Amino acid sequence: MTSSEELHKRRGAAVARGVGSVIPAYVATASGGTITDVDGREWIDFAAGIAVTNVGNSAPAVVEAVRAQVERFTHTCFMVAPYESYVAVCEQLNALTPGGFEKRSALFNSGAEAVENAVKIARHATGRPAVVVFDHAYHGRTNLTMALTAKNMPYKHRFGPFAGEIHRVPMSYPLRDGGLDGATAAARAIELVEKQVGAENVAALLIEPIQGEGGFVVPAPGFLPALREWATTAGVVFVADEIQTGFCRTGDWFACQHEGVEPDLITLAKGIAGGLPLAAVTGRAELMDAVHVGGLGGTYGGNPIACAAALAAIETMHELDLAGAARQIEAVLGARLRAIAARDPRIAEVRGRGAMLAVEIVVPGSLTPDPVATAAISAACHAAGLLTLTCGTYGNVLRFLPPLVISADELHRGLDILDAAFG
């Protein structure tokens, strides 16, 4: 029995069955673009902990910052005894995120928690109840964020009832909406909101600039700007969920920047802190400051160790130009994916931006999703030592999220495995 098999047996007796894992191997070490399991097997990493380790695992600056902070203190709770690093992270986020207006930030633990707090802030600031979200969206696993999420299995199934005043409208999904241009797709969504909800009742419009779990769906050009314009006119808070797309992942610091969109509030997590749990809401000062003292916070939100890691990770992103690295990854990965698509009729589309790319797999000659083939291709990658993830409402999207520090050799080796998996 291998060490991973022994650990898996222990897991069965100790860990709740509802917690799943992608591969049956247990990690011993990880760095750059590779993971090594407890049996010494190396895996090329095209997952990055679901877009978390943008700066790589155990990035030197992050390790040193965490070590130094642990030696000073590990926790006081910012709401009890505050510390400089929390303030410094907020200053960095206020400066980095889109928008030249005055901003404030608040720190939390997870993406779902950030989304919940963005909704709280929007409702409090506007005095309105409704929240508009989109088909194929994923926003988290808490009760409110499950309501915001579109996909039932595995995220929502038998976990209800869910929070109310959530209203879903169609997303711009060029492959599956007849190729509607962005302005037309936005008008379709806006008309539904105005007829079925009433703009005057909407606190927030919440959208992922590129959908993550929903299938790496990139809306048609003009879709986001049109929604932004409508939200401004209607007095609706435009919330960009950049939890998966943020921190250089798409070839810019934030995905909204590709179309010049400036959200009122932006939710952040994943890549923010080099693998440590940290999240944030950043936005217009008048919205963020509308909430009464004590209305935002949490025991661990902005933990000093996570804040130290975030400051080091952001510094690393600047020093290594990881937005530029993401664009370089796109050039290599995108070209290889298009070459595979040219010979394999199961690939309906190659899409994404930066180091956030995907292929949608269908029954050849149709747009019928083929989740079975998708799972088989991903399994073949795993068997050959490449860690890949699937996603999409129909389970038929293979997504690629390599660490932004992956070496050229690691990237090409991973692509050779992927190429062979398609046959």
N, C-alpha and C positions, 0 to 999 in steps of 0.2 A: 504494500500500500504506500502510495506517495505521501509526502507531507501535506500536500493540498487535499488529498483524499481523507487523510486523518482529520484535518481541520474541518472539512465539510461534514464529516460524521459528528464532530463536536458541535458544529453549528446546528445541525438538525435537532440536537437535544437541548439547545440553549437559546436559539434565535427564533423569533416569531416567523412563521411561514410566509406571512405577507410581505416580508422584506426580501426582495429579489436581488439577483446579481446577474451580470451579463456573461461573465466567463467563470468556469469552475476552478480557477486558480487563485491562490492567495498571495498577495504582494509582500515581498521582502524589502525591496528597494526600488526607487524610481528616480530618474534624472533625465534632463533634456527631453528627447522624444521616445524614451524607452521605459519599460517596466520590467523588473525581474521578479519572478515568483519564488516561493519558498523551496522549490525544487531546482532552482537555477535556470529556469527557462526564461528567455528574453522575449518580450512582446514589443512590437512597434506600436506606439500609442497614437491612435487617430481619434481619441476621445477627450483627452485632457480633463478627466474627471467631470465631463459634461461642461466644457468651456470654462473650467476653473483655473487650471494651471497654465495660464497664458504665458507666464514668465518661466515655466518649467517647474518640475518638482524640486524642492530643496534649493531654490535659487540662492546663490551665495549671500546676496544682500539681505534677503528675507531671513535666512538662517541666522545671520549675525544680529539682525535687529531683534528677532525673537529671543535669542539667547541673552542679549543685553537687557531686554525688558523683563524677562523672567527673573533675572538676578535682582532687579530693582523692586518690582511688586507685580503680582499676578492679577489682582482684582480689588477694586474698592467700590465699584458701581458709580458711574459718572453722576447719577442723580444724588448720591450721598457725598462723595468726596471726589470732585472732578480733577482732571489731569490734562496736560498740554497736548498729548498726542491726539485725543479726540478732537480738540479744536483744530489742530493742524490738518487732520484728514478732511474735516469740513471745509477748511480754507482751500485745500487742493481741489475738492469736488466742485466748489463754487466757481473756481477759476477754470477748470477743465471742461465742464459740461456746456452744451450749446446755449447761447443767449448772452447778450451783453448787459442785461438788466441785473439789478442787485438780487443776490440769492442768499438762501439759508439752507442748511442741511441738518438732518437728524440721522443717527446711526442705529442700526438694528442688527439682528442675527442672521436672517435668511431672506431669500427673495420673496417668499410668500409673505413674510412679515412686512417687508418694504411695501409690497402692493397693498396689503391691508391698511397700512398707515397712510399711503397716498390717497386711498378712498376716504379714510377718516378726515384727512385734511381738506380734500375737495368738498366733502359734504358739509363740514363745519364752516368753511370759508364762504360757500355759496348759499347755505341754508336749503339746498335742494336734495332730494333723496336718490334719484335714479343714476345708474351707471350703465353706459353703453360699452359693450364688448363685441368681439367679432367671431365669426365661424372659424373653427380650427385653432382657436386661441388656447394657450396654456399659461396659467398664472400662478399655480401652486396647489397645495394639498390640504390647506386648512379649510374650515367650513366656508368662509367667504370666498377664498380663492378657488375652491372647487366649483362654486357657483359661477365664478367668472370663467372657468375653464370649460372648453366645449366638449372634450372627449369623455365618454362615459367609462369605458374599460381601459385601463384599470383604475382610473383616478377617482371616479364618482360612484361607481356601482354599489348600490345598497348603503351608501353613507349619508343619504339625505334624512330629513328635509334640509334644504339649503337656504342661505340668506336670500331675502327678497329684493325687489327693485333692481334686478339685473336684466338687461335687455340686449339680445344678440342680433346682429345684423350681418349681411354678407361681407366677406373679405374680398379684396381684389386678389384673385388666384388665376393669373393669365392662362395657365394650362387648362383649367377646368371651368372657366366662365366665358368661354367663347372668345377669349382674347380682348375683352373689354379694355378700353384705354382707361388710364387712371382717373381722369375727370368724370367719365361716365360711371365707373364703378363707385366712386365717391358719392355722386349724385344719387345713385340707387340706395346706398346706405343712409344718406341724409334724409331722403324722402321717407323711408321707413321710420326713422327716429321722429321726424316731425309729425307724421300721421299717427303713429302708434304710441308714442311716449309724450311728445310735446317738448320742444327744446327748452321751454321755461322750467321744466321739471328735472332736467339733466344736470347733475353735479359734475360728472366727469365722463370723458370719452377716453377709454383705456385701450392702447394698441401696442403690439410688438412691431417695431419698424421692419423687422424680418422675423416671421414666426419661427419659433424653435421646435418644440415638440410637435406642433401642428404640421411640420413637414418642410421647414426651411423655405416657406413660401415668401417670395419677394414680390410685393405689390407692384403693379404697373406704375411707371413714372407718372407723377402728378397726383397719385392717390393720397399720399400723406399730406402734401401741401394743401390740397383741396379740403381735407378734413380739418387741418390746422386753421385755415381761413374761416371755415364755418364755425368752429369752436370759438374763435375770437369774436365773431359777430354775435353769436348766441350767448356769450357769457359762460361758456362751458369750459371747464378745466381740461386741457389736453394733456394726458398722461402718457408718456412713452415708457413702456416696459423694456428697458435695455439690459435686463439681467443676464441674458445669454449673449447679446450682441455687443455689449460694452467692453471698454478697455482694450482697444486696438484690434479686436477680433475680426471686424469686417473691413479692415484696411484704413480705417480712420478711428479716432478715439471712440466715437459713438456713431451708430448706424444712421441716426437722424441727420447727421452732417452731410451725408451723401446727396440729400436733396435740400439742404439749407433749412430744415425744419427746426424750430426752437420750441421745445415743449414747455408747458407751464410747470410741470413736475416731471421728474425722471426717476425711475426706480432702478437701483443698482445692486449687484451682489456678485456671485460667481468669481469673475476674474479680478476682483478688487484687491484681494489680499494674499495672493500667491498660495491659496489652499486653506487658509484659515477662515473660519466662519465670520463674515461681516457683510452687512448690507446697509443701504442708505436710501433716503429720499432727499433729493435736491430740487430746489425750485424757487420760484419767484418769492421774494422776501415777504410781500404782503399776504401771500397765501400761507406760507410756512408759519409766519408770525401771528396768523389769525387764531391759532389754537391757544387756549388758555394754558397757563403754566401748570405742569403736571399731566396735561392731556396726551403727551407723547413720552415715550421712554420704554424702559424694560431693564430688568436686572443685569443682563449680560450685554445689552446693546452697546456697541463701541467698546468692547473689552480692550484693555490696554495692550494685550499681546497681539490681538488682531489689528489694532490700530498701528502698532509698530510694523507689523507685516505689510499693511497696506501702504504706508509711507515708503517702505523699501521697494515694494512691487511697483509703485507708480514711478519712483526714481529709475528703476530698471527699465521700465517701458520707455521712458524718455531717453536714457543713455543708449539703449540698443535699438532705438527706433522700431519698436515692435509693430507699429502701424505699417511701416514700410516692409517689415518682414512678412506681415500678413498678405500684403499685395504680391510679394515675391512667391509666397506659397500658392496664392491663387493662380499665378501665371503657370506654375509647374503642374499643380494638381488639376486645375481646370483643363489644361491642354490634354492631359492624360485621360481624364474622364470623357472629354469629347471624342477622343480617339476610340475609347471603348464603346461609346454610344454609337459611333459611326458603323460599327460592325455588329452590334447587338440590338436587335429590334425591341428587346424588352425595356430598354431605357427610353422613356417618353420625353425626359427633359433633364438637362444638367443645369443647376441653378445655385444661386447664393452669391456671396461677396466675401472677398478676403479669404481668410482661413475658416470660413463657414460655408462649405459647399455640400451639395447633395445630388443624388440621382433619384428620380421617381421611376419605379419599376411597374410595368403593366403587362397585360397579356398582349403579345405582338399584334399589331393591326388594330388596336383599340385603345381606349383610355380606361379599361377595366383594371382596377388595382390588382396586383398579384403579391399579396403578403407572403405567400408560401415561398415563392422564388426569392423574395427579398430576404427572408429568414435563412434560406438555404445558402445564399451567397454570403451573408454575414457569418454563418456558421463555418463555411469553408475558409473565410479569412481567419477566424479564431483558431481553427485547427492548424493553420499554417503560421500562426504567431503574429497576427495583426488584429489589434483591438478596434473594432468598429461598432457603431450603434445604429439601430433602426429608429424610425419615428414616423409621424404622419397620422392623420385621422384614420386612414385605411391600413396603417402598418406596412406601407409599401415604399417607404423612402429610406434609403441608405445615406446616412449623414457622416460628414468628416470634419473633425474639430481637432487637428493636431496642435500641440503646444506651439506657440509662436517662435520658440527657440529651437525647434526641431532642426537637426542638421540636414544638409542636402543629401547625404548618404542615407540617413534614416528615412527621409521622405521618399527617396527613390526605391529603397528596399520595400517599404510599405506598399508603394504603388505597384511594384512587381507582384507582390502577393495578391493585391486586389485584382490586377489584370488576370492572373491565373484563376482566381475564384470565379470570374465571369465565364471562363472557358473559351 
